[in-house]
Amino acid sequence: MPSKADVNAWKAQLVAQAEQQILKLTDSDRFKQYLNTLAKFHHYSARNIDLIYAQNPQATQVAGFKQWQSAFNRTVNRGEKAIRIVAPIIKKLTPDDQKRLDITDERVIIGYRYLPVFDVSQTSGEPVLSAKDFVKENLADHQNVTSLYNAFKDYLNQQTDLKVSEAPLETLNGAKGYFQPSTNEIVIGGDEPGNALKLKTLYHEYAHSQLHGLKSAFKDRPRAYQETQAEAVAYVAMQNIGVDTGNYSLGYVATWAKDKAVIHSALSEIQQVSNKVIELSDGLTKQLGLQEAQKEPAHDLKKLSAQELNKSYQSLQQQVQQAKNPQQKSELQNKLNDIHHEISKRTQKQLQVFAEENPPIKQPKSELDQSLKR
């Protein structure tokens, strides 16, 4: 068993390796690879994103050994090397602890531990489907991209202090759009023929508004630095919905590596704004019904366990309630009916077996039964 010193040395080495990989983000391709990891694991902490990227830049979905078995019916392949991520150690406080520490929190983080996880590529078993698969499929439709762009624009106008408008491209001096900090206004080239490009431009300018507004700590950074940050957020946002808009100008990241503190701050800011954009986009795609065409894996219902059937039934019930498209709603309802029929058939069979194994017990006649016979 390794000593405490050995474990601490191993942890330090793991962090140092991640640090070195981050400091190597000096060219566009490496930076894109890092942003791809960020897009896939945006809900993780910045530290864990760095750790995953350093250990397996191609990772797309990670889970623990037992979780792959219980939640996804997949098995980690023999001989696979785990990816290590950080998890908090949480302690539940007693009333005396709360009084002594002068806090009202019921739980506090008292430390961190490194947990082994595995990427889906390191496992075998049933297919794993994600809502992103279906969003990507739906956003291949030109009209759906237009709907998402309009929904995002409307949200910013109605729910934030930003003002978003459109103007002819010829009035923008060669730009696709711009953010004006003094008026907190975003202007997008309204006659841009590609709606995916309009959406990407809106993500880009929104990032500027969050990162480089009048009160931002980064408002005085060089123009090239600011453009790289905004373009990085737009890249992550478009990757999240699976829409490719061509080449991204991310080469300026080379200037960050001159200062370790600067690159970590820049990446942290990108992650925070990317998370915000992804959450907004996810909410809007759900409202637009772009995440409702989810297909269950091609299972034979007869082979599913009772727990799997119930889980599928509850999921489909929710999807039917949220579906906006009539055709989509009808298809989901048909799937729901099939599962309901299978559950009902199994229940009837179980009742029949129970009845055969348990002959009827004669019950004493109630006073009500006797009164009816009179």
C-alpha positions, -999 to +999 in steps of 0.1 A: +000+000+000+015+034-010+025+057+018+009+091+025+039+108+010+036+087-022-001+096-025+006+133-021+034+131-046+011+114-071-016+141-066+010+168-071+022+152-103-014+149-116-020+186-110+014+196-125+007+176-156-026+194-161-009+227-155+017+220-182-010+210-207-029+242-201+003+263-206+008+246-239-023+262-253-003+283-277-018+274-310-053+273-325-056+236-328-047+228-292-069+255-280-099+241-300-092+207-285-094+223-250-126+241-259-141+208-272-135+193-237-151+224-222-181+220-244-186+184-234-179+188-197-192+224-191-210+214-159-177+203-143-154+226-123-126+243-141-101+221-122-118+189-134-121+202-170-083+208-169-077+173-155-099+156-180-083+175-209-048+167-197-054+130-193-077+123-223-085+152-246-108+130-267-130+121-237-167+128-244-186+113-214-172+100-181-186+080-152-174+058-124-169+020-128-201+011-110-221+039-125-214+026-160-229-007-150-259+005-130-270+035-150-259+027-185-256-011-186-220-008-199-188-024-186-154-009-184-130-028-207-103-048-191-070-030-186-083+005-191-065+033-173-088+056-152-091+093-156-088+110-122-111+139-112-115+158-080-146+153-058-153+172-025-154+155+009-185+168+026-191+167+063-226+170+079-225+195+107-240+190+141-258+219+159-227+222+181-204+224+150-227+251+135-225+271+167-188+268+171-181+278+134-209+305+136-225+293+103-260+280+094-249+256+066-258+220+073-228+206+053-193+219+045-165+208+023-136+197+045-113+184+017-110+168-017-103+134-031-094+120-065-119+097-080-114+073-109-137+077-139-137+062-174-147+076-207-174+060-228-148+049-253-133+027-226-165+008-221-187-017-239-224-024-238-257-007-247-256+025-267-255+058-248-278+085-262-276+121-252-301+150-257-273+167-276-275+140-303-311+150-310-305+187-307-277+184-333-300+163-355-328+189-353-305+219-358-295+205-392-328+221-403-323+257-414-356+268-399-347+254-365-315+274-364-334+305-373-359+297-344-331+293-319-314+326-331-347+345-327-355+329-294-321+339-280-324+374-294-359+378-278-347+364-245-318+390-243-342+418-252-369+408-228-351+392-198-318+412-196-307+448-198-291+442-232-306+456-263-302+434-294-311+447-329-302+441-365-287+464-391-277+459-428-242+444-432-231+473-454-235+497-424-212+476-401-179+484-418-171+448-427-181+433-393-208+406-388-219+424-357-207+444-327-212+451-290-213+488-278-204+489-241-215+525-236-251+517-245-251+480-237-263+473-272-256+443-295-261+448-333-261+419-357-259+419-395-296+412-403-291+403-439-264+377-433-275+348-455-263+320-431-285+318-400-259+296-383-234+324-387-259+349-373-264+327-342-226+323-338-222+361-341-249+366-315-231+342-291-198+361-298-212+395-291-230+383-260-197+370-247-182+405-253-211+420-233-204+396-203-166+397-205-157+432-217-185+455-206-179+487-187-176+469-153-156+439-165-121+432-152-111+424-187-124+455-204-089+470-208-073+439-224-059+442-259-084+439-287-069+406-300-072+391-264-108+401-262-117+388-296-101+354-288-122+351-256-154+360-273-147+337-302-139+309-277-173+313-260-190+312-294-170+281-304-181+263-272-217+274-276-219+261-312-201+229-303-227+223-276-255+223-301-235+205-328-235+232-354-203+237-374-198+272-388-163+267-403-130+280-391-126+300-359-099+326-354-083+314-321-046+319-328-042+349-305-043+325-275-005+323-279-001+357-262-017+344-230+010+318-223+034+345-214+017+348-180+004+318-161-021+338-141-035+355-172-042+322-190-059+307-160-080+338-155-089+339-192-099+303-193-120+307-161-138+336-176-145+317-208-158+288-188-182+309-167-197+327-197-198+295-218-218+278-189-242+307-189-247+305-227-251+267-227-277+268-200-296+295-219-294+276-252-305+243-235-335+260-220-344+276-254-340+244-274-363+226-249-389+254-252-387+251-290-392+213-289-357+206-303-349+181-275-381+162-276-374+139-305-354+116-283-354+080-294-351+051-270-324+026-279-337-001-302-348-025-273-373-053-275-397-042-247-400-078-236-364-079-227-365-047-205-366-051-168-395-037-148-374-009-136-362+000-171-398+000-184-410+023-156-381+047-162-389+048-199-426+053-192-419+083-169-395+098-193-420+095-222-448+109-201-428+141-195-418+143-232-454+140-243-464+168-219-437+191-232-439+183-269-451+213-291-451+196-325-484+176-330-467+149-352-439+146-326-464+144-298-483+116-316-451+095-321-442+099-285-477+089-274-476+058-295-443+048-278-459+055-245-489+033-253-466+005-263-448+006-230-481+009-211-494-022-229-463-041-220-465-031-183-502-039-182-496-073-198-468-082-173-490-071-144-519-092-156-496-122-159-482-117-124-517-115-110-527-147-128-496-165-114-504-152-079-540-163-082-529-198-093-505-201-064-529-187-039-564-203-040-592-180-029-599-177+008-635-177+018-644-145+037-673-143+062-703-127+047-706-091+058-738-077+073-742-056+041-741-088+019-767-105+041-790-074+041-789-074+003-802-110+002-832-102+023 
